[in-house]
Amino acid sequence: MACASTVLSVGGGIAGLSAAIALARIGVHCDVVELANAPLGASLGISGRAAEALDELGIYDQVYESATPWGRDTKVASLHDSTGKLLVAMPERPDWPGSKTALGVYRPALLSVMADTAKSLGVDVRRGVTAQSLQDSGDAVEVTFTDGETRRYDFVVGADGIGSRTRAQLFPDAPQPIYAGQMSIRWMAPGPAVQPEGWYASSVGRMGFYYLPQDLVYVAAVISEAEWVRKTDEEAFALLSGLLASFTAPAIVELRERLKPGAEVICRPFEWVFLPETWFKGRTLLIGDAAHATTAHMGMGGGMALEDAVVLAQCVAAKSSVPEAFQAFMDRRLPRARTVVETSVALSQMEQSNAPPEENRKLMGAAFATIAQPY
Ligand SMILES: Cc1cc2nc3c(=O)[nH]c(=O)nc-3n(C[C@H](O)[C@H](O)[C@H](O)COP(=O)(O)OP(=O)(O)OC[C@H]3O[C@@H](n4cnc5c(N)ncnc54)[C@H](O)[C@@H]3O)c2cc1C
């Protein structure tokens, strides 16, 4: 029998919704509070053990229906120069024995599947509401919500992302997110697939793209900038236009023609944060980006959040008390998350110092081999 019967997740992103699904599947009643009124975001890749975690959550097939599958012959991680010449066919990747086919997923589609699944399992997902205060009495947490309601839980999961308010409440002295020296630019280009897919590098920055069945091409770019200065929508648009103009590769020229004034271009700093010792205090546990956020150089942050959720439910099912379950969770999750955070940040630094691509691939290959092991 599970060591908890009621749980609250603060945050209904990938980590919070997947934790709610995993816990609901072992008979734990879960509530989720989420500040955003609708699922937001661009796209993400789910590969390796993370795809397996999606399967363990029981939603892989549904997500697959609205995703782009990446078989072993995918070119999505290949690298081209600014003219379109292929430089690297595929970076080294482990064999991921036994894991499911990797998927490129439109994030709102993924979050919709998750929210619908959670609701079908009896999870109460409330939007536009959050936890105002958490009172831990040792054997339960009494939560007062921003709508004035109060509920009692066996434990609380802080899944509120890199800017986690729950983290600040639990660990006021925890490190703050650190800017990695690079920014990400994302744009959903309307229309059919553009070929050849993959990454392209110019003197201005690096960009990659892939097709999604929503008839959108997900475009992601990385540009180095020593100090982060918040960008207006117009500045983000100008940055992307400038980057696209630095390529003569026919695929990028085609994308440039699709970029029209008014397009929604998202520009954000790459930031990271890692709690090096523990992610819980009393009966509140941080998971996902709230505990271990990183840059997208390995494309594994969301995958780590999915794995966190599955492992949390396994520990809650196997242990006889919440503190034991939290400790067992930490023992399994901390080293894996550390590998992803530290490697991603190192890859970002290597890119900024123009390290030879072989060094980059060696580091990435070693980290992928580590996380290819079962979680
Ligand atoms: C450019 C970029 C590309 C990426 N690409 C990939 C990729 O290809 N593959 C991959 O696996 N990962 C990728 N990632 C990482 C991935 O996006 C994150 O690791 C993942 O979203 C973490 O999920 P999360 O649920 O922990 O946090 P979030 O996705 O940030 O979700 C947190 C949720 O909590 C809500 N919230 C915040 N505060 C509160 C509050 N006080 N109360 C209630 N709700 C609150 C937010 O609205 C949000 O919905 C990428 C990241 C970036 C920046």
The ligand as a MOL file (V3000), in Angstrom:
LIG
                    3D

  0  0  0     0  0            999 V3000
M  V30 BEGIN CTAB
M  V30 COUNTS 53 58 0 0 0
M  V30 BEGIN ATOM
M  V30 1 C 14.4910 26.4740 -25.3080 0
M  V30 2 C 14.2400 25.2440 -24.5180 0
M  V30 3 C 14.1560 24.0240 -25.1690 0
M  V30 4 C 13.9480 22.8400 -24.4510 0
M  V30 5 N 13.9010 21.6740 -25.1230 0
M  V30 6 C 13.7110 20.5290 -24.4330 0
M  V30 7 C 13.6390 19.2820 -25.1220 0
M  V30 8 O 13.7390 19.2040 -26.3490 0
M  V30 9 N 13.4470 18.1630 -24.3830 0
M  V30 10 C 13.3190 18.1940 -23.0170 0
M  V30 11 O 13.1290 17.1390 -22.3970 0
M  V30 12 N 13.3870 19.3790 -22.3390 0
M  V30 13 C 13.5640 20.5280 -23.0110 0
M  V30 14 N 13.6180 21.7110 -22.3360 0
M  V30 15 C 13.4750 21.7190 -20.8720 0
M  V30 16 C 12.0180 21.6210 -20.4460 0
M  V30 17 O 11.2650 22.6350 -21.0740 0
M  V30 18 C 11.8700 21.7540 -18.9260 0
M  V30 19 O 12.8430 21.0040 -18.2850 0
M  V30 20 C 10.4880 21.2980 -18.4920 0
M  V30 21 O 9.4990 22.1480 -19.0240 0
M  V30 22 C 10.3960 21.2730 -16.9820 0
M  V30 23 O 9.0810 20.9500 -16.6140 0
M  V30 24 P 8.5150 21.4610 -15.2120 0
M  V30 25 O 7.1140 20.9930 -15.1490 0
M  V30 26 O 9.4510 21.1050 -14.1330 0
M  V30 27 O 8.5740 23.0380 -15.3010 0
M  V30 28 P 7.7070 24.0060 -16.2230 0
M  V30 29 O 7.5690 23.4470 -17.5790 0
M  V30 30 O 8.3150 25.3680 -16.0730 0
M  V30 31 O 6.2760 23.9930 -15.5510 0
M  V30 32 C 6.0320 24.6450 -14.3230 0
M  V30 33 C 4.5620 24.9660 -14.2630 0
M  V30 34 O 4.2650 25.5380 -13.0010 0
M  V30 35 C 3.4290 26.6770 -13.1870 0
M  V30 36 N 3.6710 27.5530 -12.0450 0
M  V30 37 C 4.7200 28.3810 -11.8230 0
M  V30 38 N 4.6100 28.9560 -10.6240 0
M  V30 39 C 3.4770 28.4750 -10.0690 0
M  V30 40 C 2.8240 28.6820 -8.8270 0
M  V30 41 N 3.3430 29.4950 -7.8850 0
M  V30 42 N 1.6630 28.0300 -8.6020 0
M  V30 43 C 1.1160 27.1870 -9.5180 0
M  V30 44 N 1.6970 26.9680 -10.7220 0
M  V30 45 C 2.8610 27.5910 -10.9700 0
M  V30 46 C 3.8280 27.2480 -14.5280 0
M  V30 47 O 2.7810 28.0000 -15.0890 0
M  V30 48 C 4.1210 25.9730 -15.3280 0
M  V30 49 O 2.9830 25.4860 -15.9720 0
M  V30 50 C 13.8290 22.8880 -23.0340 0
M  V30 51 C 13.8950 24.1220 -22.3710 0
M  V30 52 C 14.1090 25.2830 -23.1020 0
M  V30 53 C 14.1870 26.5950 -22.3580 0
M  V30 END ATOM
M  V30 BEGIN BOND
M  V30 1 1 1 2
M  V30 2 1 2 3
M  V30 3 2 2 52
M  V30 4 2 3 4
M  V30 5 1 4 5
M  V30 6 1 4 50
M  V30 7 2 5 6
M  V30 8 1 6 7
M  V30 9 1 6 13
M  V30 10 2 7 8
M  V30 11 1 7 9
M  V30 12 1 9 10
M  V30 13 2 10 11
M  V30 14 1 10 12
M  V30 15 2 12 13
M  V30 16 1 13 14
M  V30 17 1 14 15
M  V30 18 1 14 50
M  V30 19 1 15 16
M  V30 20 1 16 17
M  V30 21 1 16 18
M  V30 22 1 18 19
M  V30 23 1 18 20
M  V30 24 1 20 21
M  V30 25 1 20 22
M  V30 26 1 22 23
M  V30 27 1 23 24
M  V30 28 2 24 25
M  V30 29 1 24 26
M  V30 30 1 24 27
M  V30 31 1 27 28
M  V30 32 2 28 29
M  V30 33 1 28 30
M  V30 34 1 28 31
M  V30 35 1 31 32
M  V30 36 1 32 33
M  V30 37 1 33 34
M  V30 38 1 33 48
M  V30 39 1 34 35
M  V30 40 1 35 36
M  V30 41 1 35 46
M  V30 42 1 36 37
M  V30 43 1 36 45
M  V30 44 2 37 38
M  V30 45 1 38 39
M  V30 46 1 39 40
M  V30 47 2 39 45
M  V30 48 1 40 41
M  V30 49 2 40 42
M  V30 50 1 42 43
M  V30 51 2 43 44
M  V30 52 1 44 45
M  V30 53 1 46 47
M  V30 54 1 46 48
M  V30 55 1 48 49
M  V30 56 2 50 51
M  V30 57 1 51 52
M  V30 58 1 52 53
M  V30 END BOND
M  V30 END CTAB
M  END
